[in-house]
């Protein structure tokens, strides 16, 4: 007899399912990533000269690389934007402040 797939793993916690504490943290990191993408796009627009290898394909790959870099930087939580957003929403929700410094 076979077991259902859901019985093999642990039951997902609300944080793993995107809700609870992990959901707020992920949303705050995603917001920080959006801000960092906009910052990087603004820096790219302020170029000092013409790009000799410039093409639309190069621009597309550069945008994808910038988005990936922004996501990585936001995950490190070094800018503090995600922490401020998380702290503000945690205060409005009345949730405990565990994990945010």
C-alpha positions, -999 to +999 in steps of 0.1 A: +000+000+000+013+035-008+012+065+015+000+099+003+028+123-006+017+147+021+024+122+048+061+119+040+072+154+051+065+175+081+034+196+080+043+230+066+043+258+092+026+291+085+060+307+079+070+280+053+036+285+036+042+322+031+022+334+061+032+343+097+066+356+106+083+343+074+057+359+052+063+393+066+101+389+064+099+378+028+076+406+019+100+431+035+130+417+017+110+418-016+102+455-010+139+462-003+148+444-036+124+466-056+140+497-041+175+484-049+165+476-085+152+511-089+184+525-074+206+503-097+185+513-128+190+550-120+227+544-117+228+527-151+210+556-167+238+580-155+264+565-178+294+586-186+299+575-222+286+554-250+288+517-247+307+503-278+291+469-274+257+482-265+226+464-278+191+456-266+203+421-257+231+434-236+207+458-219+183+429-212+210+407-197+223+436-176+188+443-162+185+406-153+219+406-136+209+438-117+177+422-106+195+391-093+221+413-076+193+434-059+176+402-047+209+389-033+217+422-015+182+424-001+185+388+013+217+399+032+196+426+049+225+450+050+207+482+039+181+481+067+151+489+045+136+454+051+142+456+088+124+490+090+094+478+070+092+446+091+094+466+123+067+490+112+043+463+101+050+442+132+040+472+154+008+476+135-001+439+137+008+437+174+031+408+167+061+399+189+094+414+178+114+382+177+142+382+151+143+419+142+171+438+157 
